[in-house]
Amino acid sequence: MSTLRFQALKETAGRKPVKVEELDRKSVIFGSNVFNDKAMRQFLTPEAYQAVKNAMQHGTKIDRRISDYVAMGMKEWALSKGVTHYTHWFQPLTGSTAEKHDAFFETSFDGSDPVEKFGGSQLVQQEPDASSFPNGGIRNTFEARGYTAWDPTSPAFIYGTTLCIPTVFVSYTGEALDYKTPLLRALSAVDDAATDVCRYFDKNVKKVTATLGWEQEYFLIDAALANSRPDIMITGRTLLGHTSAKGQQLEDHYFGSIPTRVLNYMRDLENECMLLGIPVKTRHNEVAPNQFELAPIFEEANLAVDHNSLLMDIMQKVAERHDFKVLMHEKPFKGVNGSGKHNNWSMATDTGVNLLSPGKTPMSNLQFLTFFINTIKAVQENEELLRASIATASNDHRLGANEAPPAIISVFIGQQLTKVLEELEGVSSGKLSPEEKTDLKLNVVGKIPDVLLDNTDRNRTSPFAFTGNKFEFRAVGSSANCANAMTILNAIVAKQLRDFKKEVDALISDKSMKKDDAIFNVLREYIKETKNILFEGDGYSDEWEQEAAKRGLSNNKTTPKALKAKVSEKSLALFQELKVMNHVEVEARYEIELEEYTKKIQIEGRVLGDIARNHVIPTAIRYQNILIENVKGLKEIFGSEYESIGKEQITLIREISEHIAGINSKVEEMTEERRNANALENAEAMADAYCEKVKPYFDVIRNHCDKLELLVDDEIWTLTKYRELLFTR
């Protein structure tokens, strides 16, 4: 096996950068393979075009007759670009995307008259097997029927020679079996709630769109080196390996010169993104060696989620052309930064206003404060649920480490906005005097534009930070589907805005308050109620952990504990009220996420046991035998003096034996705990057992293996080392 390691290193050393040609200016090629507005105007009838636009903008249903015309135009556009197949592209609860390709091809009954065919029925709906995807007990194996249904709000696109049609995925009985369906419902809820609140300030607002700009962090490892590590290939991370003498401590990789092979990979990836309408804009080295980031311009949230899911597929495919392996695991290497996917979220009106950006007038700033404070209140009321939205086995490794927010959800807003809220808190209860209202609007609300963008610093330890004109949900994991976090965030904000409007309307109606007075009174109470969630300090400190406990904030450090918030009575009622998910859908997702956690820990345990016993122990014994032969030779030459002359060798032999014994015994104990956990029938109990009984063995076994890596001759060590994985480019 050591030969495989050295062959991989030799292969990597001989790599040449893959040549990449710029297709054209980005503005020219952008969206060329997307059935966007330009393509629809060219290939659809005016009636069909307007029907799709109405569906996109207002959520109106497309008549089946019209869908035939849409399908006809979409097919002709696709065929003009050399497409041969089509697929319903969806996002099942596996965390990745799914597709089944069908040809634009049919024949008559006797096999004659071949024709390219694609009708409205194929566009609107297909029937994949629903039982073979995670369903949380919604579907039995013998009840396999499920449906994919066209989502016209996310445009179809071409990848390779396949027309990909974004769709939702639901069961025969109507329950959502995907990430997209609840997201669309949550986005509809926040649209309705935010639009109602906007009309306090501007009667012309008819629609509010949630926006998302994600930042994708990832590692790039040479394919040969990745293939030499069974743990990377199977689990996406290194389960053992001693840290390199040099890691990220010199801080020389962050924003450094991008390695040539990597830069060509990025250019190739950007070409693909431009063709698919993914507006990637930023690329750079991240903190850890061989870690990088790309980020797009923000988009409507549903489209942004689709684009990120599509991007993660494309990244791997492009990487193959460049002999790279993309690692999106949140913590692929111990001792260096892991990877996140910061979700920058805001809301925008159809009149062109970012609701989380201050304006130039007191009225526009009051609107800003309304949405700003209500978002903070939504987080305060649902911090456990927000934590649950980013809970996975892989993200547990990252949260609370040196580069990621802690498991405690808090909100950072900066000193200037903290001061603004403190002044607003001093507003008197009830109707404001003319002098008080003038002072408030001119001296507090009216001055916000002068302080925001430059004075709102980023707190890298905050999971939910305000960054000038948006909130940045920093705790989302690199491998996650953004839809999970975005569904929860938009849902809790929608619920909060609904409650806010009820309170304001009640003050206007019952107490005959003017609108501004009512808004100020409600916001003042919210400021008082949300103090516990606001935190400006070091989220990594022990003091914050203690302070957060005093404030009553949760600190759910593991996925099994965090996920419980999803099925609390409060959460179930929230989802039900907003029609985002019914009880069956929520409980099914809870079971699916517990099972996914269990299976990932189970797989990692098996892989770790396999590597420890089949790679590490045999290699250690081989080196130990070399030492033993050496000691025997010393004894033959020096007789009774051999013990003093061979003292170091004898010590090494003993150390190796101790670590071998430690590995063997702990692997056996871990295996027994797995058997005990597997015997449990309840998904919750099994996840808890894997978390509390199985997973703790990983670090103990790893410690013994890593110590042996330092003791054993480098020439015979089989596993590619950290210094080679992180610094071979």
N, C-alpha and C positions, 0 to 999 in steps of 0.2 A: 504493500500500500504506500510506503514512503516514496516509491518510484512514481506513483500517480501524482503525489504532491509536487515533486520536482519536475515532472513532465508538464504539469499545469503552469508552474512558474516559468519554465522555458518557453512554453507556448505563449504565455502572456507577454514575456519580454520581447518576443518577435512580432508583436502586433504592429500594424501600420494604421494610421487614421484612415477611416473610410471616406472617400471623396464625396462631398455633398455639393450639388449645384443649387444655386438659388433659382427657384422656378420663375419668379418675377417679383416686382414690388409687392409687399404684403397687401397694400390697399387694392391691388389688381386681382390677386388670387383669392382674397378672403371670401369664404363662403361659396367658392366655385362648385363644390360638391354637396351643396345644401339646397333643398327645395324651398328657397326663401322667397321673399316678396318679389324679387326680380324674376325668378324662375316661374312663380305662380302667375304673374301677369302675362308672361310669354306663352305658357302652356295650358292655362285654364280659361274656360269661358268666363265672361264677366259675372255671370250668376254664381258659378262655382267659386270664383275668386272671392266674391263678397261673402259667401256662406262660410268659407274658411276664416276670413278676417273677423267675421262676427263671432265665430266660435272662439277664436283666439282672444279677442278683446272683451267679449261680453258673456262668454260661456254658453252661447246658444247652440242647440243641437243641429247637426247637419242632416237634412233629409236623405233617406236612402237613395232616392233618385239622383240627387245632387252628388252623393258620394261616388256614384258610377262615373260621373264626369270628372270628378277630382282624381279618381283612380286612373282614368284614361289619360289625363294630362300628366300625372305623375309617372306613369309607365312610359309615355313617349319621351319625357325628359330623361328618364333613366336610360332608356334604350339608346338615346342620342349620345350617351356617355359610355357606351359599351357594357352596360349592366346586363347580367344574365339571370340573376336571382333576386328574390326579395325575402325579407324576414321581418317578423314582429320582434323588435328589440326591447327587452324589458328587464326589470331589476328585481328578481325574486329575493327572498329573504336569506339567500346564501351569502349576500354581501358583494357579489359580483354581478355581471350582466349575463343575459341568456339570449340565445337566438337559434332558430331552426330555419334553414334556408329552403325555399321552394323556387323552382325555375319558372320563368315567364314562358311556359311552354305547355301546350296541350295538343292532343290529337283527337280525331273523331273515333268512334267506337271500333272501326276496323283498322285503326292505326294510320289512316291517311289524313290529308289536310292538316299538317302541323301548323300551329299558329302561336304567336306570343300573346298570352292572355293574362289580364289582371283586372278584375272588376271591383266594384264597390264592396262586395261581400268579403273579398280577400283583404281589402284595405282596412275595413272597419273592425273585423273580428276574425280571430283564429282560435283553435282549440288544442293547446298543448296539454301534456299530462300533468295534472295538478298534484297528484299523490307523490311524485318523485322529487318534488321540491319541498323544502321545510314548510310545514303548515300548522304545527302546534296542535294536531289532533282535529283540525277543521275538516280534513278530508281523510277518509279511509283508503287503503290501497285499492279496494274494489270500487271506490267512488272517485275515479281518477279525473273526471271531467273538470276543466277549468277554462277560463277564457282570457285571451289578451284582446284589449280593445284600444283602438287608435286614440292617441292624445294629440289633437290638432294644435295645441298650444306649443308643442315642441316640434320643430320642423324635421321632416324626413331628410336623410343624408345618405351619401354613397361612400362605402368603404370597400376598396378593392373593386370587385365586380358585383357587389350586393347592395341593393337598396334597403336601407335600414329604417323601419318605421317605429318611432317611439310609442310604446303602449303601456297601459296599465295591465295588471294581472290579477284576476279575481276568481273566486271559486264558483262552482255551479250555483251555489245558494247566495252568492253576492258578496261574501266577505273578501276583504283585501288580502291578497297573498304576496304583496310586493311593498316596496318602499314608496313608490310614486303615488299610489292612490291616497294614503293618509296625508301626504304632503300637499297634494292638490286640494284636499278638503281643508287643511289648515290654512293654506294660502287664500282660499275663498273666505274663510272665517275672518282672517285678519284684514282682508280687503273690505268686507262689509263693516266691521267694527271701526276700522281706522277712517273709512270714508264718512261714517256718521259723526265721528269726533271732528274731522276736518271741517265739516259744515258749520261748526261754531265760528270758524275763522274765514272760510271762503265757500260760498254757496255754489261755486262753479265746479267744485271737485266732484267727480262722478266715480273715480276709481283710484285705489291705492295699491301699488305693487310692491311687494317685499323684494329686496334686492340682495344679492350675495356675491361676494368676491372671495374665492378661496385661495389659499396659498399652499401649494403642494410640496412638502419636503420628502426627500428620498435619498437612498444610497445607490451608487453604481459600483458594482463589483465585476471584474472580468469574469466572463462565463466559465472559463476553464477553472479558475480558482473556486468559483461558487460550486461547480460540479464536483470538486474534490472534497466538499464538505457535506456529508449526508444531512446534518442538522439544518443547514441553510436551504438545501433543496426541498426538504420535507416540511419544515416548520417556518421557514422564512427568517430564522435568526440563529445565532450561534448559542448552543446550549452549554458549551464549555470553551475554554481558550483563555490563556493568561494574557492580561493586558500588555500592550506594547510599551517599551520604555518611553517612546514618544507617542503621545496621543494628540490631544487638542490643547495641551497646557500652554503652548507658545502662542496660541490664537493666531496662527499664521495662515490658516486655511480660509477663514471667514472673509468673504469678499475679495479673496486673492485672485490671481490670474487663473482663468479656467483652463485645465489641461486640454491639449489639442484634441485627443480622442473624444473627450467629454463634450467639448465645444461643438465638434462635428455631429455628435449624437444630438445635442440640443438643437442645432440648426435643422437637422433632418426631422426631428420631432416637431419643430415649429412649422416647417413646411406642411406636414400632415395636418397640424392644428388649423393653419390658415385655410386650407382647402375645406375643412369641416366646420369652419365658422367659429372655432374656439379662440377667443381673442387674447391669446397669451401675449404678455408684454414684458415681463421681468424674468431674468435668469441670473443666478449667481451661485458661488460657493457658499455652503452653509458652514456651521461651526466645526463639526467633526470632519476628520479626513475622509475623503471620498463621499461626502454628503453634499447635496445640492438642493436648489429650490427653483420652482417656476411659479409664476402667478399671472392671472389674466386681469383684464378690465372687468369690473363688476357687471352682472347681468340680472335679468329677472330670475328669481330664486329657482323655479322649476327647471328652466333652461340651464342655469348654472350647475345644478345638481346633475342633470343629464350629461353636460359637458365634462364634469369631473369624472363621472363614471366611465364615460367613453375614453377620456384621456388616460385613465389607469390601464385600460386595455391596450391602447395605442403605444404607451410607453414601453410595455413589455415587447410588443411586436417590433418596434423600431430598434429596441435594444438588441434583439437577435441579429439584426443586420450589422451591428457594430460590435458583436461578440461581448456584449455586456449582459449582466443580470441585474434587474431593478429590484431593490429591497424596499418594500413599503411598510415592513413591520415597524411598530413604534419604538422598539428597542432591540435592533439586531446585534448590537455590540455592547458588551458590558464596559463601563468606564468612560464612554464617550456619549455625547448627546444623542438622544433618539429623535424621531421624526413626528411632527404634528401636521395638522391641516387647519390652519387658522381660518375661521369663518367670519368674514367681515360683512355684517348685516345692517341693513337700513330699510327705510320705506320711502317711496316716492309717489307723488300724486300725478294724475294725468295732466295736470297743469304745469308740470315741470319743476316741482318743489321737492327737495330732499327734506323729509320731516325731521331728520336728526341733524340738520345743518341750520345754524342761526341765520336770521335775515337781517335786513337793515332798518327795520322798524320795530317798535315795541310790540305791535300786534303779531308780526311774524315770529318774534322771539318768544312770545307767550305760547304760540303754537309749538315752537321747538321745545320749550320747557314742558309742555303738556305731554308730548310723546317721549321725551327724555325721562321724565320722572315716572311716567307710567311703565316704561320698560324696566326701570330699576325696581319698581313695585312688583312687577310680574316675576322678576328673578327672586326678590325677597320672599314672595309667597310660594314659590315653586322651586327653591334651590335644590332640593333632593331629587325632584323630577328632572331638572336640567342636568344634574350629575349623572343620573341614570341614562340619559340620552347619549352619553359618550363612554359608557361602561362596556369594556371588552377585556378579554384575557390579555391581549397584547398591550392595550392602553394602560392596564394596571402597572406595567413595568415602568411606564414613562411618567405618570402623574406623581408630582412631588419630587422628582429627580431634579438635577441641577439646571435643566433647560426647560422644564415644563411646569405649568401651574400645579398647585396641590389639589388633593381631592376635595378640599373645602371650597365651595363656590362662594366667591365674593365679587364685588363690583368696584372697579377703580375708575374715578372720574377726574382726578387731578385737583390741585389746590384751588385754582380759580373758580371752577364750578362748585366745589365744596363751599366756598365763600358765598357764591350766589345763592345756593340752597339755604345756607344759614340765614341770610338776609330775608329770603322768602319765608322762612319759618317764623320770622318775627311779625308777619302780617297779622293784624288783629282779626279776631273771630267776627263773623257777620259782615254787614255792609261796610265797605271802605268809604272813608270820607274823601271828598274831591282832592284834598291836599295829599292824603295818604296814597291815593291812586296815582296821582301825578308823580310823586316822589318815587313810587315803586317802578313805574314804567320808564321814567327818565334816568334814574340813578342805578337801578338794579337790572331790570329786564332790558332796558335800552342800551346797555353797555356791553352786552354779551359778545357781539361781533369783534370787539377789540381784544378779547382775551383767549378765544378758543384754540384755533389751529396751532399756534406756535407755543402755547403755554400748557397744553394738555399732553404731558409726556406719556410715554409707554411704560407700563409696569410689567416686565416680563414674567413676574411671578403671579400676576392676576389672571384668573381664568376667564374673566369677562370685563374687558376694559373699554372705556370710551376713548376714541382716538380722533376727536375733532369733528367728524361728521358721520360717524357710524360707531357701532359697538363691535368689538373684535372678540369672538368666542374662541379663545386660544386653546381650550382643552380638548378639542376634537382631535382624534387620532389620525395618523397618516393613511392607514389602510381603510378607514371608515367610509361608508356611504354617507355623504353630507345630509341626505334626506332625513336620517334619524334625528340628528340634532336640530335641523331646520323645521321639522314637523313639530317638535316639542316647543322650540322657541317661538315660532309663529302662533302656535296654539295658546301658549300662556299669555302672550301679548294681546291676542284677540280677546281672551277672557277678561283680562285686566281692563282693556279699553271699553268693553261692554259694561263692566261694573262702574267704571269712571263716569260714563255717560249717564247711567242710572242715577248716580249720586248727584251729579251736576243738575240734571233735569229735575230731580226732587227738590233741590234748593231753590231753583228758579220757580217751580210750581208751588211748593208748600210755603216757602218763606218769602216769596215775591222778590227774590234777589235778581239783580242784573246779571247777565251772563258772565262778565268778567269777574264780578264779586264771587259768584258761585265757583268758577274755575279756580280762582286763587284760594278760596277756602278749602276746597277738596285737595288741591296740590299741597297746601300747607300741612294737612293731616298726613298725607302720604310721605312727606319729607320726614316727619317725626317717626313714622312707622318703619321707614327703611334705613334708619341709621345703622342697624345691626349688620346689614349686608355690605355697607360701604367700608372699604379698607384700602389705605394708601401705602402701607408698609411692606415689609419683606414676607411674602407668603411662604417662604421656606423655613422660617424661624420656628423654634419650639414655642416661643412666646405667643406667636399668632395661633398656634394650635390650641394653646391653653385659653387664649382670649376668645377664640371662635367658639369653644365649648361653653364659656360663660355667656356668650351671646345667643346660645341655642342653635348654632349652625351645625349641620351634619358634617361628619368626616368619614364618609364611607369609602374606605381605601381599597376594597375588593369588589369585584363585579357582582358576586352573589348578594352581598349586602346592599350595593347600590341599586340593583334592579328591582328590589322590593318596592321602591317608590312608584314604579310604573303601575302596580296593581293595588295601590292603596285606594281606599274609598274616595278620597279627595281627587285622585288622578282619574279614576274611572268616571266619576261624575263630570269632571272637566271635559274629557273626551266625548262623553255622551252628549253633554249640553251643546258642544260645538259641532257635533256630528262628524268629528274627525275619525273616531273609531268607536265601535260598540264594544260591549264587555267581552264578547267572544273573540274579537280581533285583538284586543289588548292582552287578554290572558293567553291567547295562542302565541303572540309575540314574546311574552314573558317566558313561556316554556321553551320556545325556539332559542332564545338568547341564553337561557340556562344550559340547554343541551349543547349549544355551540361552545360555550365556555368549558363545559365538562369534556367534550371531545377534543378540544385543543390541548387542554392540560393532559388528557389521556395520551394523545399522540406524542406530545413532548416527552412524557414520562417513558414511553416505549422507546422512542428514539434515543433518549439519554442513556437508558439502560443498555441498549444495543451498542452504542458507541463506546460506552465505558467498559463493557465486557469484551467486545469483539475488536476494538481498536486500541484503547488505552492500556488495558491489562496485558494483552499479549505483547505489546510494544515494550511495556515496562519489564515484563519477565525476560524478554529477549535481551534488554540492556543489563538486567540483573545477572543473567547468565554470563554475559561478557565479563562483568565485574567478578563473579564467582571464579571464572577461569583465571582471571588475573590474580586473585588471592591465592588460588591453588598453586600457581606458578611461583608466587612469592614464597610460599611455604616450602616448595621444593628447593628453592635457591637459598633461602635464609633460615630455614628450620624454625626454631622457637621464636626467632625475632620477627617473624612475618606479621604478628599481630600489631606491633608498634609501627612497622614499616607500612603495612596495609590498613592502618587505622581508618583513614578517610574512606577507602573502598568498602570496608566492613560497615561503617556508619551508613553509607549510601545504600548498601544492601538491606540493612535493617529499615531505613526510612522507606524504601520502595516497598518492602513487605508490609509495613504498617499502612501505607496508602492503598495498596492492593486489597488488603483485608478490609479497610474502611469502605472502599468502593463496593466490594462484593457484598458485605453485610448490609449496607444501606440500599443497594439495588434490590436485594431480597426483601428487605422491610418495605420499601416503596411498592414493590410488586404485590406484596400481601395487602397493603392498604388499598391498592387499586382493585384487587379482587373484592375486598370488603365493600368498597364504594360501588362497584358494578352490581353488587347484589341488592342495592337499594332500588326500590321501584319508583320512589318519588323524585322528580327532576330537581326540586329544590334541595332535598336532602343529599342527593348525589353531588350536586354542584358544591354544596358546603363541604362535603367530605373531600372532594378533590382539592378544594381551596385550602382547607385546614389540615388535612391529613396526608395528602399526596404531594402537593406542591412544595412544602417545606423541605423535602428531601433533595430537591433540585440543587439548592445552594450547597448542601453538605457534600453531595456527590461531586459537584463541579469543583469544589475546593480541593478535594483529593486529586482529581484529574489535573487541575491546573498546577498543583504542586509537582506532580509527576512530569508535566511538560518542562518545568524548570530543571528537573533532575536528569531526565533521559537525554541521551545523545541526540543532537539536532538531526544528524544524518539518518536516523532510523525512525524519527517521530513521523507518524503517518498523516496527521491532520494539519492542513494549511494554517499557519499561525496568524495572529492578529496583525503583526507588523507587515505580513505579506498581503493580507486582505485589504488593509487600510491604506497602504502606501505604494502598492504596485499599480501603476497607471498606464 
